[in-house]
């Protein structure tokens, strides 16, 4: 049998303690229900809080990466739209050159009008290059790409990729082990007046095109060279014809490297082919060989391109100089400045993509085309004479290739790097959000059940505390006897 005491009401203290615990649980339930979260503070689950906060940071970063990618798409589309207009202008210039080439019908005034239109189109093209912008950033003036300057006899900078690193002040050294050569053939014997009068058939095949000429009495070797060269130009063969000092024919491909070849045949053995009437393939030229920045580079014609993984990766130079006696001595250096716009398209470091934007000024487009008129770029074209009109077509074709190559690169970046990345990031965002929700969000049904339980326990605890406080009063009954 228990004792009746009044100094310490242990039953009330026990009930009060349970009531405080219930009150704490009730407050927690109210916090969870009002916030919708199961983890409101670190004490609710330290490990869960750490994981969910990391996921929350990742979700926010993914959202921003999606926004970054969408901004990048907008910039690429703006650039591509400007390049589309540049392409339209180039097509217009080509049409004018084709019209100017119709020399049988054109007079001087018509040619002047064609040249005036060409000049106006070039001015419009230059304006696009100067003023095309995205926000305050210029897109096509060359400041948003990779710029390079070559120093050295016969060495010129062609292009660099977004992977090319900015060079040191000294630049990338270029060493040449072998210069590029052209495919060439020299007749084994001279084309004498007797053979010319005999009527020798000369035929050249190159890239699916054929040019031929049959000598006739009254021709001299200069006439034969001139007529055969005219046939080459008429049918678009990239082969030059000339005579040697001892009267033999020499045919040389205009382009350098192993990719360019042609076939010759002559009805007189030794004039072109070694056997009467039998086609003979001319030995291909050789590609340039050498290194850039101390790393082996890949040669294609006169172009030397730094390989994958090198610091100068994607850097292309042209070497037109003479043979090098000592390949260990650099023929020159190339200084490169990398200004390609870089986009952060992922939530983590290193998840970036770069795109190089070109300079579309007429002084830059259409370079490196061999022309009889000596046009060095699109800015120099002149359609007022027939050779100039034909060469303008060649230069414009090169300019169109230049522009379309950039457009293709932009399209590839937009499709494969940006839009694909956006789709992937949206899936990633969805999965991360679901995972974070599983860890952090409250189960409302369970929390309401817990709230109801705690409310009942609170009411019950209050009632029991009242009863416990009444127990010491029973002692008064004994005192009253």
C-alpha positions as a printed Julia matrix, in Angstrom:
481×3 Matrix{Float64}:
   0.0    0.0      0.0
   1.43   3.39    -1.09
   2.04   6.34     1.19
   0.04   9.53     1.26
   2.47  12.45     0.78
   1.97  16.11    -0.03
   5.5   17.61    -0.42
   6.18  15.92    -3.75
   3.38  15.08    -6.19
   5.26  12.59    -8.37
   2.13  11.62   -10.27
   1.61  15.22   -11.31
   5.27  15.53   -12.28
   5.05  12.4    -14.43
   1.87  13.57   -16.07
   3.4   17.01   -16.64
   6.48  15.47   -18.29
   4.34  13.4    -20.64
   2.25  16.47   -21.39
   5.37  18.45   -22.34
   6.5   15.64   -24.64
   3.09  15.57   -26.26
   3.21  19.35   -26.66
   6.6   19.1    -28.39
   5.28  16.44   -30.75
   2.21  18.55   -31.43
   4.36  21.56   -32.32
   6.46  19.38   -34.63
   3.32  18.08   -36.36
   2.07  21.63   -36.82
   5.46  22.65   -38.31
   5.42  19.73   -40.73
   1.85  20.37   -41.81
   2.26  24.14   -42.16
   5.5   23.8    -44.18
   4.66  20.62   -46.04
   8.1   19.3    -45.19
   9.14  16.35   -43.07
  12.64  17.82   -42.57
  12.23  21.37   -41.23
  15.43  21.58   -39.2
  18.58  19.51   -38.92
  17.28  17.77   -35.79
  14.47  16.22   -37.84
  17.05  14.09   -39.66
  20.68  15.19   -39.96
  21.67  12.74   -42.71
  18.44  13.29   -44.64
  18.9   17.06   -44.37
  22.44  16.86   -45.77
  21.39  14.72   -48.72
  18.29  16.78   -49.49
  20.2   20.08   -49.33
  22.75  18.73   -51.8
  19.92  17.68   -54.09
  18.21  21.06   -53.66
  21.43  22.83   -54.71
  21.72  20.49   -57.69
  18.12  21.13   -58.74
  18.68  24.89   -58.63
  21.88  24.55   -60.64
  20.15  22.34   -63.21
  17.41  24.95   -63.61
  20.05  27.61   -64.25
  21.92  25.33   -66.67
  18.68  24.88   -68.63
  18.27  28.67   -68.76
  21.91  29.02   -69.86
  21.4   26.48   -72.63
  18.24  28.22   -73.82
  20.13  31.53   -73.93
  22.9   29.84   -75.91
  20.32  28.49   -78.37
  18.96  32.02   -78.81
  22.44  33.36   -79.55
  23.18  30.56   -82.01
  19.86  31.16   -83.78
  20.57  34.89   -83.98
  23.99  34.19   -85.48
  22.62  31.63   -87.91
  19.94  34.07   -89.1
  22.63  36.65   -89.85
  24.69  34.04   -91.7
  21.63  33.06   -93.71
  21.38  36.64   -94.96
  25.11  36.61   -95.74
  24.55  33.46   -97.78
  21.71  35.13   -99.69
  24.03  38.0   -100.6
  26.72  35.57  -101.76
  24.21  33.74  -103.96
  23.2   37.09  -105.44
  26.86  37.96  -106.15
  27.35  34.59  -107.83
  24.34  35.17  -110.06
  25.77  38.54  -111.07
  29.13  36.9   -111.87
  27.41  34.28  -114.02
  25.54  37.05  -115.84
  28.76  39.0   -116.32
  30.39  35.9   -117.77
  27.93  35.99  -120.67
  30.43  38.08  -122.64
  28.8   37.43  -126.0
  25.76  39.51  -125.03
  27.04  41.96  -122.42
  28.3   45.42  -123.21
  30.46  47.67  -121.05
  27.5   49.4   -119.4
  25.92  46.1   -118.39
  29.19  44.91  -116.87
  29.54  48.18  -114.95
  26.0   47.72  -113.62
  26.83  44.16  -112.55
  29.96  45.35  -110.74
  28.0   48.12  -109.02
  25.51  45.54  -107.7
  28.37  43.34  -106.56
  29.94  46.27  -104.71
  26.63  47.12  -103.01
  26.12  43.49  -101.99
  29.62  43.4   -100.51
  28.87  46.57   -98.54
  25.71  44.98   -97.14
  27.68  41.87   -96.25
  30.27  43.95   -94.39
  27.52  45.76   -92.48
  26.12  42.45   -91.27
  29.57  41.43   -90.09
  30.04  44.72   -88.29
  26.64  45.17   -86.66
  25.23  41.67   -86.0
  24.97  41.52   -82.19
  23.41  39.54   -79.36
  22.79  41.99   -76.56
  25.96  44.07   -76.62
  28.22  41.33   -77.95
  29.21  41.41   -81.61
  28.81  38.07   -83.35
  30.42  38.13   -86.77
  33.21  40.7    -86.67
  35.86  38.13   -85.72
  36.09  39.18   -82.08
  34.09  36.14   -80.91
  36.2   33.46   -82.51
  39.74  32.18   -82.6
  42.24  34.63   -84.05
  45.71  33.77   -85.2
  48.74  35.45   -86.72
  51.56  33.55   -88.4
  55.14  34.76   -88.72
  57.51  33.01   -91.09
  58.35  32.79   -94.77
  55.56  30.96   -96.58
  53.58  30.35   -93.37
  50.0   31.57   -92.94
  47.26  31.05   -90.36
  44.12  29.37   -91.74
  41.86  28.53   -88.81
  41.63  27.15   -85.3
  38.93  25.34   -83.37
  37.25  25.94   -80.04
  39.68  23.39   -78.59
  42.76  25.42   -79.55
  44.36  26.96   -76.49
  45.66  30.52   -76.45
  49.38  30.39   -77.2
  52.13  31.88   -75.11
  53.69  35.14   -76.24
  56.25  33.1    -78.18
  53.51  31.3    -80.12
  53.37  27.74   -81.43
  56.48  26.65   -83.33
  55.89  25.12   -86.77
  58.43  22.63   -88.12
  58.27  21.22   -91.64
  59.69  17.79   -92.48
  58.31  17.62   -96.02
  56.74  20.28   -98.21
  53.59  19.64  -100.21
  53.94  18.85  -103.9
  51.62  18.79  -106.91
  50.88  15.91  -109.22
  52.82  16.57  -112.41
  53.84  14.85  -115.62
  56.42  15.82  -118.25
  56.41  14.31  -121.71
  59.25  11.94  -122.48
  59.91  13.59  -125.83
  59.5   16.98  -127.44
  56.41  17.95  -129.38
  58.11  18.76  -132.68
  56.52  20.53  -135.66
  56.51  17.19  -137.48
  54.51  15.54  -134.71
  52.18  18.52  -134.47
  51.46  18.34  -138.21
  50.82  14.63  -137.84
  47.84  15.36  -135.6
  48.44  14.17  -132.06
  45.38  13.76  -129.87
  45.92  14.96  -126.29
  43.39  14.13  -123.58
  43.32  14.91  -119.85
  40.82  13.54  -117.31
  40.41  15.06  -113.85
  37.62  14.66  -111.29
  35.22  13.25  -113.86
  35.89  16.04  -116.36
  37.64  15.68  -119.71
  39.56  18.17  -121.84
  41.18  17.31  -125.16
  42.82  18.88  -128.15
  44.17  17.46  -131.39
  47.12  19.23  -132.97
  46.94  20.27  -136.59
  49.26  21.54  -139.28
  50.2   25.18  -138.77
  50.16  24.94  -134.97
  53.29  25.57  -133.0
  53.9   24.31  -129.48
  52.75  27.61  -127.96
  49.45  27.27  -129.8
  49.06  23.7   -128.56
  49.73  24.79  -124.97
  47.28  27.66  -125.28
  44.52  25.56  -126.86
  44.88  22.72  -124.38
  44.85  25.18  -121.47
  41.73  26.8   -122.87
  40.06  23.4   -123.01
  41.06  22.81  -119.39
  39.44  26.06  -118.31
  36.34  25.49  -120.42
  35.56  22.16  -118.8
  36.75  23.11  -115.32
  39.87  20.95  -114.99
  42.28  22.12  -112.29
  45.38  21.43  -114.41
  47.96  23.85  -115.8
  49.78  23.32  -119.1
  53.15  24.72  -120.09
  56.14  23.83  -122.23
  59.64  23.04  -121.02
  62.73  24.69  -122.43
  63.38  21.69  -124.65
  59.87  21.66  -126.14
  58.13  19.01  -124.05
  54.66  19.35  -122.54
  54.35  19.61  -118.77
  51.0   19.24  -117.0
  50.67  20.11  -113.31
  47.66  19.92  -111.02
  46.79  23.31  -109.54
  46.16  21.84  -106.09
  48.73  20.36  -103.75
  48.61  17.02  -101.99
  47.83  13.36  -102.37
  44.08  13.8   -102.92
  44.43  15.45  -106.32
  45.28  13.46  -109.42
  44.57  13.29  -113.12
  44.97  10.95  -116.08
  46.67  11.73  -119.41
  46.62  10.0   -122.75
  48.18  10.82  -126.12
  48.03   9.07  -129.46
  51.79   9.53  -129.77
  53.85   7.65  -127.18
  55.96   9.88  -124.99
  54.1   13.14  -125.59
  51.9   12.6   -122.52
  51.32   8.88  -121.95
  54.12   6.39  -122.41
  52.01   4.14  -124.63
  49.95   5.17  -127.66
  46.31   5.69  -126.68
  46.67   4.1   -123.23
  45.5    6.28  -120.3
  48.19   6.83  -117.69
  47.54   8.03  -114.13
  49.83  10.82  -113.04
  51.52  10.18  -109.72
  49.79  12.05  -106.91
  51.41  14.94  -105.14
  52.51  14.75  -101.51
  50.96  16.27   -98.41
  52.97  18.55   -96.16
  54.41  16.85   -93.07
  55.56  18.46   -89.84
  54.76  19.44   -86.27
  52.94  22.27   -84.52
  53.94  23.16   -80.99
  56.21  20.13   -80.86
  53.32  17.72   -81.59
  52.94  15.71   -84.79
  50.38  17.35   -87.07
  48.28  15.97   -89.92
  49.02  17.18   -93.43
  46.52  17.68   -96.23
  47.91  19.4    -99.26
  49.67  22.5    -98.01
  47.57  22.53   -94.84
  49.0   21.27   -91.55
  46.54  20.65   -88.69
  47.44  20.0    -85.07
  46.09  16.69   -83.8
  43.66  15.77   -81.06
  44.89  16.13   -77.52
  47.57  18.69   -78.35
  47.47  22.15   -76.82
  47.16  23.55   -80.35
  44.42  21.03   -81.25
  42.5   22.16   -84.33
  45.03  24.81   -85.36
  45.54  24.77   -89.14
  48.32  26.56   -91.0
  49.36  26.67   -94.65
  52.99  26.31   -95.7
  53.87  27.45   -99.21
  57.6   27.87   -98.69
  60.5   25.95  -100.12
  61.89  22.63   -98.95
  63.5   22.69   -95.52
  67.05  21.41   -95.14
  66.83  21.02   -91.35
  63.38  19.99   -90.03
  64.49  20.73   -86.47
  64.6   24.44   -87.26
  61.13  26.08   -87.11
  59.91  27.73   -90.3
  57.86  30.13   -88.19
  55.49  30.61   -85.29
  51.75  31.1    -84.88
  50.23  33.22   -82.13
  46.66  32.24   -81.26
  44.1   34.08   -79.16
  41.05  32.08   -78.09
  37.94  34.27   -77.81
  35.23  31.74   -78.61
  32.09  32.22   -76.5
  31.8   29.51   -73.84
  28.47  28.43   -72.34
  28.02  26.76   -68.95
  25.41  24.15   -69.89
  25.65  21.86   -66.87
  25.39  22.17   -63.08
  29.0   21.13   -62.42
  32.46  22.51   -63.28
  33.74  21.64   -66.73
  30.28  21.09   -68.22
  30.74  23.72   -70.89
  30.53  24.02   -74.64
  32.24  26.56   -76.87
  31.4   27.75   -80.35
  33.67  29.71   -82.64
  32.1   32.55   -84.6
  33.72  33.65   -87.82
  34.49  36.99   -89.38
  32.2   37.46   -92.38
  33.78  40.61   -93.76
  34.51  40.54   -97.48
  38.23  40.85   -96.73
  38.19  37.49   -94.93
  35.73  35.4    -96.94
  36.9   33.62  -100.09
  40.59  33.53   -99.25
  43.1   30.91  -100.43
  41.62  30.44  -103.9
  44.0   30.18  -106.84
  42.76  32.6   -109.51
  44.25  33.96  -112.7
  42.94  37.4   -111.72
  44.87  37.37  -108.46
  41.83  37.87  -106.21
  42.94  37.32  -102.61
  39.48  37.56  -101.06
  35.86  38.41  -101.8
  36.55  42.13  -101.39
  38.73  42.15  -104.53
  36.38  40.51  -107.03
  35.71  42.29  -110.3
  33.25  40.97  -112.89
  33.89  43.56  -115.6
  36.03  41.2   -117.65
  35.56  37.51  -118.45
  38.46  36.03  -116.45
  37.39  38.15  -113.49
  33.8   36.9   -113.72
  34.96  33.28  -113.79
  37.34  33.85  -110.89
  34.61  35.67  -108.97
  32.49  32.52  -109.19
  35.38  30.5   -107.73
  35.94  32.99  -104.91
  32.22  33.22  -104.12
  31.96  29.42  -104.05
  34.78  29.37  -101.5
  33.04  32.11   -99.48
  29.77  30.15   -99.56
  31.66  27.09   -98.33
  33.22  29.18   -95.55
  29.84  30.48   -94.4
  28.04  27.16   -94.72
  30.77  25.4    -92.77
  30.2   27.82   -89.89
  26.42  27.42   -90.2
  26.82  23.64   -90.12
  28.97  23.89   -87.0
  26.42  26.15   -85.33
  23.61  23.79   -86.3
  25.52  20.83   -84.91
  26.17  22.66   -81.64
  22.52  23.69   -81.35
  21.13  20.24   -82.15
  23.64  17.91   -80.53
  25.05  19.97   -77.68
  22.41  22.48   -76.62
  18.95  21.13   -77.45
  19.94  17.58   -76.53
  21.44  18.91   -73.31
  18.24  20.8    -72.48
  16.16  17.64   -72.86
  18.58  15.69   -70.7
  18.69  18.39   -68.03
  14.89  18.54   -67.84
  14.76  14.8    -67.18
  17.55  15.22   -64.64
  15.67  18.05   -62.96
  12.54  15.92   -62.74
  14.38  12.96   -61.21
  16.32  15.09   -58.73
  13.15  16.89   -57.66
  11.36  13.58   -57.14
  14.27  12.23   -55.08
  14.48  15.37   -52.98
  10.72  15.27   -52.45
  10.89  11.67   -51.24
  13.46  12.63   -48.63
  12.15  16.02   -47.54
   8.43  16.38   -48.18
   5.92  15.41   -45.52
   3.36  12.64   -45.96
   0.33  14.78   -45.24
  -1.96  11.85   -44.39
   0.55  10.49   -41.89
   1.18  13.94   -40.43
  -2.56  14.62   -40.01
  -2.94  11.28   -38.25
  -0.01  12.19   -36.0
  -1.55  15.62   -35.34
  -4.89  14.07   -34.39
  -3.16  11.61   -32.06
  -1.13  14.38   -30.42
  -4.22  16.56   -30.0
  -6.05  13.7    -28.26
  -2.99  12.96   -26.13
  -2.79  16.67   -25.25
  -6.4   16.76   -24.1
  -5.99  13.5    -22.21
  -2.77  14.75   -20.6
  -4.45  17.97   -19.49
  -7.28  15.98   -17.89
  -4.89  13.59   -16.15
  -2.74  16.47   -14.87
  -5.86  17.95   -13.35
  -6.62  14.61   -11.67
  -3.04  14.23   -10.44
  -3.21  17.68    -8.86
  -6.37  16.59    -6.96
  -4.66  13.6     -5.26
  -2.91  15.54    -2.39
  -6.27  17.01    -1.42
  -7.36  13.57    -0.2
  -5.12  14.16     2.84
  -7.6   16.84     3.99
 -10.19  14.13     4.5
  -7.99  12.5      7.11
  -7.35  15.82     8.86
 -11.05  16.56     9.02
 -11.51  13.09    10.64
